[in-house]
């Protein structure tokens, strides 16, 4: 069988609140350790260590995000990778069932009113994002991805007249 497989990795730009969240979490941990000492004694250090472990495993990884697009023939899979270690599948789409694929901001997308929008792009204003309009369970969903030229070529092979590059 002659399958076409292509993978692409997109790193999300840090959001403006990422650094303040990191600083705030560290300040809370230090405050619990220092200010809790007169009231709780050594127990305040134990609580601070527990908070640090929770922050290390649950808060900080969510601030470093990459998206991976995998296209196999006409199936597009979108995964998120947290902190370059933990992978989670977000979407699995049959692009042949899509109504249209067009660049973000294209007037061709204006006639579609999505009920739900998923943004799996880098957040870079200079990046070329594409919107995929998919009917699902009596609702329209729009998925934004940021494919490179090779992935666009793969998608256009399966989409034909539904794929626009303007």
C-alpha positions in Angstrom: 0.0 0.0 0.0 1.3 3.5 -0.8 0.3 5.7 2.1 1.3 9.3 2.4 2.5 10.2 5.9 3.8 13.6 7.0 4.4 15.0 10.5 5.0 18.6 11.5 5.8 20.1 14.9 4.7 23.6 15.8 5.9 25.3 19.1 3.3 27.6 20.6 4.7 31.1 21.5 4.7 31.8 25.2 1.6 33.7 26.2 1.9 37.0 28.1 0.7 35.4 31.3 3.2 32.5 31.3 6.0 34.4 33.1 3.8 36.0 35.7 2.2 32.7 36.5 5.6 31.1 37.0 6.8 34.0 39.3 3.5 34.0 41.2 3.7 30.2 41.9 7.3 30.5 43.1 6.4 33.5 45.3 3.5 31.6 46.9 5.8 28.6 47.6 8.4 30.8 49.2 5.7 32.7 51.2 4.2 29.5 52.5 7.7 28.3 53.6 8.8 31.6 55.2 5.5 33.1 56.5 4.1 29.8 57.7 7.1 29.0 59.9 5.9 31.0 63.0 2.4 29.4 62.8 3.1 25.8 61.5 6.8 25.3 62.2 8.5 22.7 60.1 5.2 21.7 58.6 5.3 24.9 56.5 8.3 23.5 54.7 6.6 20.2 54.1 3.6 22.1 52.6 5.9 24.2 50.5 7.7 21.1 49.1 4.3 19.6 48.3 3.2 22.8 46.5 6.5 22.8 44.6 6.0 19.2 43.4 2.5 20.0 42.4 3.6 23.1 40.5 6.5 21.2 38.8 4.3 18.3 37.6 0.9 20.0 36.9 1.4 23.8 36.3 4.7 24.4 34.7 4.4 21.7 32.0 1.1 23.3 30.8 3.1 26.5 30.0 5.4 24.9 27.5 3.2 23.6 24.6 3.9 22.2 21.1 1.4 20.9 18.6 2.1 18.0 16.3 0.2 17.5 13.1 0.3 14.1 11.6 -1.4 13.5 8.2 -1.8 10.0 6.9 -3.6 10.1 3.5 -6.8 12.0 4.4 -6.7 11.6 8.2 -5.3 14.5 10.2 -4.3 13.9 13.8 -3.5 16.8 16.1 -1.6 16.1 19.3 -0.4 18.4 22.0 3.0 17.9 23.7 3.5 19.4 27.1 7.0 20.3 28.3 8.5 18.1 25.5 7.5 15.0 27.4 3.8 14.4 27.7 1.7 13.8 24.6 -2.1 14.0 24.4 -4.3 13.5 21.3 -6.6 16.5 20.7 -8.3 15.8 17.4 -8.5 13.1 14.8 -10.1 14.5 11.6 -11.0 13.0 8.2 -10.3 16.1 6.0 -12.3 14.7 3.2 -15.4 15.3 5.3 -14.5 19.0 5.7 -16.5 21.6 4.0 -13.6 23.9 3.2 -10.0 24.5 4.1 -8.9 28.1 3.6 -6.4 30.5 5.1 -7.4 32.2 8.4 -9.0 35.5 7.6 -10.0 34.5 4.1 -13.3 35.8 2.9 -14.2 32.3 1.9 -14.6 31.4 5.6 -17.0 34.2 6.3 -20.1 32.3 5.2 -19.4 29.6 7.8 -20.4 30.3 11.4 -18.6 27.8 13.6 -20.2 26.8 16.9 -16.8 25.8 18.3 -13.3 27.0 17.4 -10.1 25.1 18.2 -6.8 27.0 17.7 -3.8 24.7 17.4 -1.4 27.3 15.9 1.8 28.8 17.2 0.2 32.2 18.0 2.7 33.9 15.7 1.0 36.8 13.9 3.3 36.2 10.9 2.4 32.5 10.7 0.1 31.3 7.9 -2.8 29.6 9.6 -5.5 27.6 7.9 -9.1 27.0 9.0 -10.7 23.6 8.5 -14.5 23.8 8.7 -16.0 20.4 9.7 -19.7 19.5 10.3 -19.9 17.4 13.4 -23.1 16.3 15.3 -25.3 19.0 13.8 -22.8 21.7 14.6 -19.9 23.3 12.7 -16.5 23.3 14.2 -13.5 25.2 13.0 -10.0 24.0 13.6 -7.0 26.3 13.0 -3.7 24.8 12.2 -0.4 26.2 10.8 0.8 23.7 8.1 3.9 24.2 6.1 4.0 23.9 2.2 4.5 20.2 2.2 1.5 19.5 4.4 -0.6 21.8 2.3 0.4 19.8 -0.8 -0.7 16.6 1.0 -4.0 18.1 2.0 -4.7 19.5 -1.4 -4.3 16.0 -3.0 -7.3 14.8 -1.0 -9.4 18.0 -0.8 -9.4 19.1 -4.5 -11.8 22.0 -5.0 -12.4 22.4 -1.2 -8.8 23.5 -0.6 -8.0 27.2 -1.1 -4.5 28.7 -0.8 -5.3 32.4 -1.3 
